[in-house]
């Protein structure tokens, strides 16, 4: 069953609220901002080759290529909400996130540099 699409207005508002307060943003605001930016990523990089995980708020499959259907995906990107939102908004670069260990990426296709920032 597909999830309901997050309205652009609500998603943009959550991102602005998060950007204004970062760690001071409410859990609900962070969750909405993460889910909305993951939604935008999935729309921008349609496909099922890479699974992007931002626990506990969400995960999406994206990037064109071989489809993954069962078990642990061969291409996984995982990070925390603060790091993901920094990547999505451009306040953290992909290479810097990897070098600092804030992003865990495995698999040959687990590189989102071409799709970031999202907003």
N, CA, C and O atoms as CSV, one atom per row, in Angstrom:
chain,resi,resn,atom,element,x,y,z
A,1,UNK,N,N,0.838,-1.182,0.000
A,1,UNK,CA,C,0.000,0.000,0.000
A,1,UNK,C,C,0.882,1.244,0.000
A,1,UNK,O,O,1.784,1.370,0.828
A,2,UNK,N,N,0.626,2.150,-0.917
A,2,UNK,CA,C,1.420,3.375,-1.034
A,2,UNK,C,C,1.051,4.371,0.064
A,2,UNK,O,O,-0.106,4.482,0.471
A,3,UNK,N,N,2.054,5.075,0.519
A,3,UNK,CA,C,1.821,6.128,1.508
A,3,UNK,C,C,1.212,7.343,0.827
A,3,UNK,O,O,1.429,7.593,-0.359
A,4,UNK,N,N,0.451,8.084,1.603
A,4,UNK,CA,C,-0.091,9.337,1.086
A,4,UNK,C,C,1.050,10.320,0.860
A,4,UNK,O,O,1.993,10.386,1.649
A,5,UNK,N,N,0.955,11.077,-0.215
A,5,UNK,CA,C,1.978,12.063,-0.538
A,5,UNK,C,C,1.887,13.229,0.443
A,5,UNK,O,O,0.798,13.708,0.760
A,6,UNK,N,N,3.043,13.673,0.914
A,6,UNK,CA,C,3.095,14.832,1.807
A,6,UNK,C,C,2.929,16.083,0.958
A,6,UNK,O,O,3.612,16.251,-0.053
A,7,UNK,N,N,2.031,16.949,1.365
A,7,UNK,CA,C,1.770,18.203,0.686
A,7,UNK,C,C,3.034,19.063,0.675
A,7,UNK,O,O,3.736,19.157,1.682
A,8,UNK,N,N,3.317,19.690,-0.467
A,8,UNK,CA,C,4.519,20.525,-0.589
A,8,UNK,C,C,4.540,21.663,0.420
A,8,UNK,O,O,5.598,21.990,0.959
A,9,UNK,N,N,3.397,22.266,0.681
A,9,UNK,CA,C,3.343,23.361,1.654
A,9,UNK,C,C,3.716,22.905,3.045
A,9,UNK,O,O,4.511,23.553,3.725
A,10,UNK,N,N,3.141,21.787,3.473
A,10,UNK,CA,C,3.433,21.250,4.808
A,10,UNK,C,C,4.889,20.811,4.903
A,10,UNK,O,O,5.545,21.057,5.914
A,11,UNK,N,N,5.398,20.165,3.856
A,11,UNK,CA,C,6.785,19.723,3.859
A,11,UNK,C,C,7.762,20.878,3.887
A,11,UNK,O,O,8.741,20.849,4.632
A,12,UNK,N,N,7.503,21.901,3.077
A,12,UNK,CA,C,8.372,23.078,3.047
A,12,UNK,C,C,8.371,23.811,4.386
A,12,UNK,O,O,9.409,24.294,4.841
A,13,UNK,N,N,7.205,23.889,5.007
A,13,UNK,CA,C,7.109,24.528,6.321
A,13,UNK,C,C,7.941,23.767,7.349
A,13,UNK,O,O,8.645,24.380,8.151
A,14,UNK,N,N,7.865,22.439,7.332
A,14,UNK,CA,C,8.641,21.628,8.274
A,14,UNK,C,C,10.142,21.843,8.067
A,14,UNK,O,O,10.898,21.935,9.034
A,15,UNK,N,N,10.564,21.922,6.821
A,15,UNK,CA,C,11.986,22.152,6.545
A,15,UNK,C,C,12.416,23.523,7.073
A,15,UNK,O,O,13.469,23.644,7.700
A,16,UNK,N,N,11.609,24.547,6.823
A,16,UNK,CA,C,11.943,25.894,7.318
A,16,UNK,C,C,12.003,25.921,8.840
A,16,UNK,O,O,12.901,26.533,9.417
A,17,UNK,N,N,11.045,25.257,9.494
A,17,UNK,CA,C,11.045,25.226,10.963
A,17,UNK,C,C,12.267,24.493,11.488
A,17,UNK,O,O,12.884,24.923,12.463
A,18,UNK,N,N,12.620,23.381,10.842
A,18,UNK,CA,C,13.825,22.649,11.253
A,18,UNK,C,C,15.059,23.523,11.047
A,18,UNK,O,O,15.916,23.602,11.927
A,19,UNK,N,N,15.155,24.177,9.895
A,19,UNK,CA,C,16.325,24.997,9.583
A,19,UNK,C,C,16.482,26.148,10.577
A,19,UNK,O,O,17.600,26.561,10.886
A,20,UNK,N,N,15.375,26.651,11.066
A,20,UNK,CA,C,15.427,27.770,12.011
A,20,UNK,C,C,15.867,27.339,13.399
A,20,UNK,O,O,16.418,28.141,14.154
A,21,UNK,N,N,15.627,26.064,13.747
A,21,UNK,CA,C,15.923,25.642,15.117
A,21,UNK,C,C,16.784,24.395,15.229
A,21,UNK,O,O,17.233,24.061,16.326
A,22,UNK,N,N,17.028,23.695,14.121
A,22,UNK,CA,C,17.813,22.458,14.089
A,22,UNK,C,C,17.434,21.515,15.236
A,22,UNK,O,O,16.337,20.956,15.242
A,23,UNK,N,N,18.330,21.337,16.195
A,23,UNK,CA,C,18.084,20.376,17.268
A,23,UNK,C,C,16.917,20.774,18.161
A,23,UNK,O,O,16.394,19.943,18.903
A,24,UNK,N,N,16.504,22.032,18.096
A,24,UNK,CA,C,15.379,22.485,18.901
A,24,UNK,C,C,14.028,22.202,18.260
A,24,UNK,O,O,12.990,22.427,18.882
A,25,UNK,N,N,14.028,21.710,17.023
A,25,UNK,CA,C,12.770,21.404,16.347
A,25,UNK,C,C,12.086,20.232,17.040
A,25,UNK,O,O,12.749,19.333,17.557
A,26,UNK,N,N,10.773,20.248,17.046
A,26,UNK,CA,C,10.026,19.153,17.679
A,26,UNK,C,C,10.237,17.861,16.899
A,26,UNK,O,O,10.613,17.879,15.727
A,27,UNK,N,N,9.993,16.763,17.559
A,27,UNK,CA,C,10.120,15.457,16.918
A,27,UNK,C,C,9.199,15.378,15.700
A,27,UNK,O,O,9.579,14.830,14.665
A,28,UNK,N,N,8.001,15.919,15.824
A,28,UNK,CA,C,7.029,15.892,14.724
A,28,UNK,C,C,7.541,16.692,13.526
A,28,UNK,O,O,7.390,16.272,12.379
A,29,UNK,N,N,8.144,17.839,13.802
A,29,UNK,CA,C,8.690,18.668,12.723
A,29,UNK,C,C,9.836,17.950,12.038
A,29,UNK,O,O,9.894,17.910,10.809
A,30,UNK,N,N,10.759,17.376,12.821
A,30,UNK,CA,C,11.881,16.625,12.236
A,30,UNK,C,C,11.383,15.456,11.409
A,30,UNK,O,O,11.873,15.216,10.306
A,31,UNK,N,N,10.402,14.721,11.941
A,31,UNK,CA,C,9.861,13.564,11.225
A,31,UNK,C,C,9.258,13.985,9.891
A,31,UNK,O,O,9.507,13.350,8.867
A,32,UNK,N,N,8.470,15.047,9.901
A,32,UNK,CA,C,7.838,15.512,8.663
A,32,UNK,C,C,8.879,16.005,7.667
A,32,UNK,O,O,8.780,15.717,6.475
A,33,UNK,N,N,9.878,16.746,8.144
A,33,UNK,CA,C,10.930,17.242,7.255
A,33,UNK,C,C,11.710,16.085,6.637
A,33,UNK,O,O,12.022,16.117,5.447
A,34,UNK,N,N,12.027,15.062,7.433
A,34,UNK,CA,C,12.746,13.891,6.910
A,34,UNK,C,C,11.885,13.161,5.880
A,34,UNK,O,O,12.353,12.861,4.781
A,35,UNK,N,N,10.655,12.880,6.223
A,35,UNK,CA,C,9.779,12.136,5.303
A,35,UNK,C,C,9.547,12.900,4.009
A,35,UNK,O,O,9.508,12.312,2.928
A,36,UNK,N,N,9.393,14.205,4.124
A,36,UNK,CA,C,9.171,15.014,2.926
A,36,UNK,C,C,10.408,15.013,2.032
A,36,UNK,O,O,10.279,14.851,0.818
A,37,UNK,N,N,11.590,15.188,2.590
A,37,UNK,CA,C,12.799,15.201,1.768
A,37,UNK,C,C,13.090,13.822,1.184
A,37,UNK,O,O,13.611,13.720,0.074
A,38,UNK,N,N,12.759,12.761,1.919
A,38,UNK,CA,C,12.888,11.417,1.338
A,38,UNK,C,C,11.924,11.249,0.171
A,38,UNK,O,O,12.272,10.647,-0.845
A,39,UNK,N,N,10.726,11.774,0.315
A,39,UNK,CA,C,9.741,11.733,-0.764
A,39,UNK,C,C,10.279,12.458,-2.002
A,39,UNK,O,O,10.173,11.950,-3.119
A,40,UNK,N,N,10.852,13.637,-1.800
A,40,UNK,CA,C,11.417,14.388,-2.915
A,40,UNK,C,C,12.569,13.631,-3.569
A,40,UNK,O,O,12.689,13.621,-4.794
A,41,UNK,N,N,13.412,13.001,-2.762
A,41,UNK,CA,C,14.506,12.200,-3.307
A,41,UNK,C,C,13.956,11.076,-4.179
A,41,UNK,O,O,14.430,10.867,-5.296
A,42,UNK,N,N,12.964,10.356,-3.678
A,42,UNK,CA,C,12.386,9.241,-4.432
A,42,UNK,C,C,11.763,9.716,-5.743
A,42,UNK,O,O,11.777,8.991,-6.738
A,43,UNK,N,N,11.219,10.926,-5.745
A,43,UNK,CA,C,10.642,11.478,-6.973
A,43,UNK,C,C,11.732,11.935,-7.938
A,43,UNK,O,O,11.594,11.765,-9.150
A,44,UNK,N,N,12.798,12.504,-7.422
A,44,UNK,CA,C,13.896,13.008,-8.250
A,44,UNK,C,C,14.746,11.871,-8.809
A,44,UNK,O,O,15.204,11.935,-9.950
A,45,UNK,N,N,14.951,10.842,-8.013
A,45,UNK,CA,C,15.822,9.722,-8.393
A,45,UNK,C,C,14.994,8.433,-8.421
A,45,UNK,O,O,15.256,7.496,-7.667
A,46,UNK,N,N,13.997,8.406,-9.300
A,46,UNK,CA,C,13.096,7.249,-9.355
A,46,UNK,C,C,13.866,5.967,-9.606
A,46,UNK,O,O,14.803,5.932,-10.404
A,47,UNK,N,N,13.456,4.908,-8.910
A,47,UNK,CA,C,14.076,3.603,-9.070
A,47,UNK,C,C,14.032,2.818,-7.775
A,47,UNK,O,O,13.432,3.244,-6.788
A,48,UNK,N,N,14.678,1.667,-7.798
A,48,UNK,CA,C,14.664,0.768,-6.645
A,48,UNK,C,C,16.026,0.166,-6.362
A,48,UNK,O,O,16.106,-0.910,-5.769
A,49,UNK,N,N,17.093,0.823,-6.765
A,49,UNK,CA,C,18.426,0.259,-6.609
A,49,UNK,C,C,19.054,0.553,-5.252
A,49,UNK,O,O,19.789,-0.277,-4.718
A,50,UNK,N,N,18.773,1.724,-4.691
A,50,UNK,CA,C,19.375,2.140,-3.431
A,50,UNK,C,C,18.276,2.339,-2.395
A,50,UNK,O,O,17.247,2.953,-2.674
A,51,UNK,N,N,18.505,1.816,-1.204
A,51,UNK,CA,C,17.579,2.069,-0.104
A,51,UNK,C,C,18.211,3.109,0.810
A,51,UNK,O,O,19.328,2.929,1.295
A,52,UNK,N,N,17.486,4.195,1.039
A,52,UNK,CA,C,17.955,5.264,1.922
A,52,UNK,C,C,17.152,5.171,3.207
A,52,UNK,O,O,15.924,5.248,3.194
A,53,UNK,N,N,17.860,5.004,4.316
A,53,UNK,CA,C,17.226,4.823,5.628
A,53,UNK,C,C,17.601,5.970,6.558
A,53,UNK,O,O,18.772,6.322,6.703
A,54,UNK,N,N,16.570,6.545,7.186
A,54,UNK,CA,C,16.775,7.596,8.183
A,54,UNK,C,C,15.938,7.212,9.406
A,54,UNK,O,O,14.858,7.759,9.630
A,55,UNK,N,N,16.458,6.258,10.194
A,55,UNK,CA,C,15.679,5.806,11.349
A,55,UNK,C,C,15.566,6.886,12.404
A,55,UNK,O,O,16.501,7.665,12.581
A,56,UNK,N,N,14.466,6.955,13.101
A,56,UNK,CA,C,13.292,6.089,13.018
A,56,UNK,C,C,12.200,6.645,12.106
A,56,UNK,O,O,11.061,6.181,12.149
A,57,UNK,N,N,12.541,7.636,11.281
A,57,UNK,CA,C,11.507,8.376,10.565
A,57,UNK,C,C,11.102,7.843,9.205
A,57,UNK,O,O,9.952,8.029,8.807
A,58,UNK,N,N,11.993,7.189,8.475
A,58,UNK,CA,C,11.574,6.732,7.161
A,58,UNK,C,C,12.673,6.080,6.365
A,58,UNK,O,O,13.847,6.093,6.736
A,59,UNK,N,N,12.249,5.507,5.249
A,59,UNK,CA,C,13.156,4.876,4.294
A,59,UNK,C,C,12.480,4.897,2.926
A,59,UNK,O,O,11.259,4.784,2.822
A,60,UNK,N,N,13.284,5.043,1.886
A,60,UNK,CA,C,12.769,4.986,0.520
A,60,UNK,C,C,13.750,4.215,-0.339
A,60,UNK,O,O,14.935,4.100,-0.026
A,61,UNK,N,N,13.220,3.694,-1.428
A,61,UNK,CA,C,14.078,3.118,-2.450
A,61,UNK,C,C,14.112,4.099,-3.612
A,61,UNK,O,O,13.095,4.691,-3.974
A,62,UNK,N,N,15.299,4.260,-4.190
A,62,UNK,CA,C,15.471,5.233,-5.259
A,62,UNK,C,C,16.615,4.820,-6.162
A,62,UNK,O,O,17.229,3.775,-5.945
A,63,UNK,N,N,16.901,5.600,-7.140
A,63,UNK,CA,C,17.975,5.471,-8.119
A,63,UNK,C,C,17.664,4.340,-9.109
A,63,UNK,O,O,17.435,3.190,-8.734
A,64,UNK,N,N,17.669,4.720,-10.365
A,64,UNK,CA,C,17.390,3.787,-11.446
A,64,UNK,C,C,18.470,2.712,-11.514
A,64,UNK,O,O,19.645,2.974,-11.256
A,65,UNK,N,N,18.052,1.507,-11.862
A,65,UNK,CA,C,18.981,0.390,-11.995
A,65,UNK,C,C,18.306,-0.901,-11.605
A,65,UNK,O,O,17.078,-0.975,-11.584
A,66,UNK,N,N,19.092,-1.930,-11.292
A,66,UNK,CA,C,18.513,-3.227,-10.935
A,66,UNK,C,C,17.598,-3.106,-9.720
A,66,UNK,O,O,17.936,-2.458,-8.730
A,67,UNK,N,N,16.450,-3.734,-9.816
A,67,UNK,CA,C,15.454,-3.676,-8.751
A,67,UNK,C,C,15.809,-4.657,-7.642
A,67,UNK,O,O,16.197,-5.798,-7.894
A,68,UNK,N,N,15.665,-4.183,-6.410
A,68,UNK,CA,C,15.863,-5.038,-5.241
A,68,UNK,C,C,14.496,-5.441,-4.709
A,68,UNK,O,O,13.618,-4.591,-4.561
A,69,UNK,N,N,14.299,-6.736,-4.417
A,69,UNK,CA,C,12.977,-7.163,-3.959
A,69,UNK,C,C,12.960,-7.900,-2.629
A,69,UNK,O,O,11.948,-7.854,-1.930
A,70,UNK,N,N,14.049,-8.583,-2.246
A,70,UNK,CA,C,14.000,-9.368,-1.005
A,70,UNK,C,C,15.313,-9.286,-0.246
A,70,UNK,O,O,16.381,-9.113,-0.833
A,71,UNK,N,N,15.210,-9.415,1.078
A,71,UNK,CA,C,16.409,-9.434,1.915
A,71,UNK,C,C,17.038,-8.063,2.044
A,71,UNK,O,O,16.421,-7.044,1.733
A,72,UNK,N,N,18.272,-8.055,2.506
A,72,UNK,CA,C,19.003,-6.805,2.668
A,72,UNK,C,C,19.420,-6.294,1.301
A,72,UNK,O,O,20.043,-7.024,0.530
A,73,UNK,N,N,19.087,-5.054,0.992
A,73,UNK,CA,C,19.464,-4.519,-0.317
A,73,UNK,C,C,20.981,-4.421,-0.462
A,73,UNK,O,O,21.682,-4.202,0.526
A,74,UNK,N,N,21.490,-4.580,-1.676
A,74,UNK,CA,C,22.937,-4.489,-1.885
A,74,UNK,C,C,23.477,-3.061,-1.807
A,74,UNK,O,O,24.677,-2.861,-1.619
A,75,UNK,N,N,22.604,-2.076,-1.949
A,75,UNK,CA,C,23.007,-0.666,-1.922
A,75,UNK,C,C,22.179,0.055,-0.869
A,75,UNK,O,O,20.977,0.261,-1.043
A,76,UNK,N,N,22.832,0.438,0.226
A,76,UNK,CA,C,22.125,1.056,1.351
A,76,UNK,C,C,22.855,2.315,1.792
A,76,UNK,O,O,24.081,2.338,1.901
A,77,UNK,N,N,22.080,3.351,2.041
A,77,UNK,CA,C,22.584,4.574,2.657
A,77,UNK,C,C,21.791,4.751,3.939
A,77,UNK,O,O,20.560,4.731,3.916
A,78,UNK,N,N,22.486,4.925,5.061
A,78,UNK,CA,C,21.798,5.121,6.332
A,78,UNK,C,C,22.469,6.242,7.105
A,78,UNK,O,O,23.695,6.342,7.150
A,79,UNK,N,N,21.643,7.082,7.710
A,79,UNK,CA,C,22.147,8.179,8.520
A,79,UNK,C,C,21.064,8.626,9.498
A,79,UNK,O,O,19.911,8.206,9.398
A,80,UNK,N,N,21.442,9.472,10.432
A,80,UNK,CA,C,20.473,9.997,11.395
A,80,UNK,C,C,19.732,11.180,10.781
A,80,UNK,O,O,20.117,11.688,9.728
A,81,UNK,N,N,18.671,11.608,11.447
A,81,UNK,CA,C,17.813,12.668,10.920
A,81,UNK,C,C,18.554,13.986,10.724
A,81,UNK,O,O,18.381,14.637,9.693
A,82,UNK,N,N,19.373,14.392,11.688
A,82,UNK,CA,C,20.081,15.664,11.571
A,82,UNK,C,C,21.028,15.660,10.375
A,82,UNK,O,O,21.111,16.645,9.641
A,83,UNK,N,N,21.734,14.561,10.182
A,83,UNK,CA,C,22.655,14.461,9.052
A,83,UNK,C,C,21.885,14.462,7.743
A,83,UNK,O,O,22.264,15.154,6.798
A,84,UNK,N,N,20.805,13.691,7.679
A,84,UNK,CA,C,20.005,13.639,6.452
A,84,UNK,C,C,19.483,15.028,6.086
A,84,UNK,O,O,19.577,15.442,4.930
A,85,UNK,N,N,18.941,15.737,7.052
A,85,UNK,CA,C,18.394,17.059,6.757
A,85,UNK,C,C,19.497,18.037,6.357
A,85,UNK,O,O,19.267,18.914,5.523
A,86,UNK,N,N,20.676,17.902,6.931
A,86,UNK,CA,C,21.811,18.737,6.519
A,86,UNK,C,C,22.201,18.424,5.069
A,86,UNK,O,O,22.500,19.335,4.297
A,87,UNK,N,N,22.198,17.154,4.704
A,87,UNK,CA,C,22.475,16.769,3.315
A,87,UNK,C,C,21.397,17.303,2.381
A,87,UNK,O,O,21.697,17.868,1.329
A,88,UNK,N,N,20.139,17.119,2.775
A,88,UNK,CA,C,19.010,17.504,1.932
A,88,UNK,C,C,18.948,19.007,1.697
A,88,UNK,O,O,18.505,19.457,0.641
A,89,UNK,N,N,19.391,19.779,2.678
A,89,UNK,CA,C,19.328,21.230,2.558
A,89,UNK,C,C,20.643,21.849,2.088
A,89,UNK,O,O,20.715,23.059,1.874
A,90,UNK,N,N,21.667,21.040,1.928
A,90,UNK,CA,C,22.933,21.539,1.410
A,90,UNK,C,C,23.879,22.114,2.438
A,90,UNK,O,O,24.890,22.712,2.070
A,91,UNK,N,N,23.584,21.954,3.715
A,91,UNK,CA,C,24.512,22.462,4.735
A,91,UNK,C,C,25.613,21.451,5.045
A,91,UNK,O,O,26.558,21.766,5.768
A,92,UNK,N,N,25.498,20.252,4.507
A,92,UNK,CA,C,26.535,19.226,4.607
A,92,UNK,C,C,26.689,18.594,3.234
A,92,UNK,O,O,25.701,18.210,2.608
A,93,UNK,N,N,27.903,18.488,2.773
A,93,UNK,CA,C,28.167,17.851,1.489
A,93,UNK,C,C,28.301,16.342,1.646
A,93,UNK,O,O,28.668,15.850,2.713
A,94,UNK,N,N,28.004,15.617,0.581
A,94,UNK,CA,C,28.066,14.157,0.586
A,94,UNK,C,C,29.455,13.671,1.000
A,94,UNK,O,O,29.580,12.826,1.886
A,95,UNK,N,N,30.489,14.200,0.366
A,95,UNK,CA,C,31.865,13.750,0.661
A,95,UNK,C,C,32.233,14.018,2.116
A,95,UNK,O,O,32.861,13.178,2.760
A,96,UNK,N,N,31.850,15.177,2.637
A,96,UNK,CA,C,32.150,15.499,4.031
A,96,UNK,C,C,31.397,14.576,4.987
A,96,UNK,O,O,31.944,14.158,6.007
A,97,UNK,N,N,30.158,14.261,4.663
A,97,UNK,CA,C,29.374,13.346,5.496
A,97,UNK,C,C,29.976,11.950,5.541
A,97,UNK,O,O,30.011,11.314,6.595
A,98,UNK,N,N,30.449,11.479,4.394
A,98,UNK,CA,C,31.112,10.167,4.351
A,98,UNK,C,C,32.418,10.195,5.140
A,98,UNK,O,O,32.683,9.302,5.945
A,99,UNK,N,N,33.226,11.216,4.907
A,99,UNK,CA,C,34.537,11.310,5.564
A,99,UNK,C,C,34.408,11.385,7.080
A,99,UNK,O,O,35.258,10.864,7.804
A,100,UNK,N,N,33.354,12.027,7.562
A,100,UNK,CA,C,33.170,12.172,9.009
A,100,UNK,C,C,32.512,10.956,9.647
A,100,UNK,O,O,32.415,10.872,10.872
A,101,UNK,N,N,32.061,10.015,8.826
A,101,UNK,CA,C,31.396,8.826,9.366
A,101,UNK,C,C,29.928,9.046,9.708
A,101,UNK,O,O,29.293,8.174,10.302
A,102,UNK,N,N,29.393,10.185,9.344
A,102,UNK,CA,C,27.985,10.475,9.638
A,102,UNK,C,C,27.047,9.764,8.670
A,102,UNK,O,O,25.864,9.587,8.962
A,103,UNK,N,N,27.578,9.355,7.512
A,103,UNK,CA,C,26.809,8.612,6.515
A,103,UNK,C,C,27.407,7.221,6.402
A,103,UNK,O,O,28.621,7.067,6.270
A,104,UNK,N,N,26.562,6.223,6.453
A,104,UNK,CA,C,26.990,4.845,6.224
A,104,UNK,C,C,26.427,4.438,4.870
A,104,UNK,O,O,25.211,4.348,4.697
A,105,UNK,N,N,27.312,4.193,3.914
A,105,UNK,CA,C,26.893,3.833,2.565
A,105,UNK,C,C,27.591,2.553,2.158
A,105,UNK,O,O,28.810,2.435,2.274
A,106,UNK,N,N,26.811,1.588,1.677
A,106,UNK,CA,C,27.390,0.332,1.212
A,106,UNK,C,C,26.809,-0.018,-0.146
A,106,UNK,O,O,25.634,0.225,-0.418
A,107,UNK,N,N,27.639,-0.585,-0.982
A,107,UNK,CA,C,27.227,-0.970,-2.326
A,107,UNK,C,C,27.782,-0.017,-3.362
A,107,UNK,O,O,28.023,1.157,-3.080
A,108,UNK,N,N,27.984,-0.530,-4.560
A,108,UNK,CA,C,28.583,0.247,-5.645
A,108,UNK,C,C,27.740,1.440,-6.063
A,108,UNK,O,O,28.279,2.431,-6.555
A,109,UNK,N,N,26.432,1.362,-5.879
A,109,UNK,CA,C,25.555,2.426,-6.356
A,109,UNK,C,C,25.067,3.336,-5.232
A,109,UNK,O,O,24.224,4.203,-5.461
A,110,UNK,N,N,25.585,3.149,-4.027
A,110,UNK,CA,C,25.123,3.908,-2.858
A,110,UNK,C,C,25.832,5.256,-2.769
A,110,UNK,O,O,26.525,5.546,-1.794
A,111,UNK,N,N,25.647,6.067,-3.795
A,111,UNK,CA,C,26.238,7.398,-3.838
A,111,UNK,C,C,25.146,8.372,-4.264
A,111,UNK,O,O,24.661,8.322,-5.394
A,112,UNK,N,N,24.769,9.247,-3.359
A,112,UNK,CA,C,23.674,10.180,-3.642
A,112,UNK,C,C,24.173,11.579,-3.996
A,112,UNK,O,O,23.371,12.509,-4.068
A,113,UNK,N,N,25.463,11.749,-4.216
A,113,UNK,CA,C,26.035,13.072,-4.459
A,113,UNK,C,C,25.336,13.805,-5.608
A,113,UNK,O,O,25.160,15.022,-5.541
A,114,UNK,N,N,24.941,13.091,-6.648
A,114,UNK,CA,C,24.299,13.726,-7.809
A,114,UNK,C,C,22.878,14.191,-7.517
A,114,UNK,O,O,22.311,14.956,-8.296
A,115,UNK,N,N,22.290,13.742,-6.408
A,115,UNK,CA,C,20.887,14.061,-6.099
A,115,UNK,C,C,20.733,15.042,-4.935
A,115,UNK,O,O,19.617,15.420,-4.577
A,116,UNK,N,N,21.854,15.449,-4.352
A,116,UNK,CA,C,21.813,16.337,-3.190
A,116,UNK,C,C,22.461,17.661,-3.514
A,116,UNK,O,O,23.373,17.679,-4.340
A,117,UNK,N,N,22.058,18.770,-2.925
A,117,UNK,CA,C,20.934,18.872,-2.002
A,117,UNK,C,C,19.592,18.740,-2.729
A,117,UNK,O,O,19.509,18.866,-3.951
A,118,UNK,N,N,18.560,18.485,-1.948
A,118,UNK,CA,C,17.229,18.276,-2.493
A,118,UNK,C,C,16.443,19.579,-2.515
A,118,UNK,O,O,15.701,19.851,-3.458
A,119,UNK,N,N,16.613,20.385,-1.467
A,119,UNK,CA,C,15.902,21.671,-1.386
A,119,UNK,C,C,16.906,22.796,-1.233
A,119,UNK,O,O,16.518,23.962,-1.147
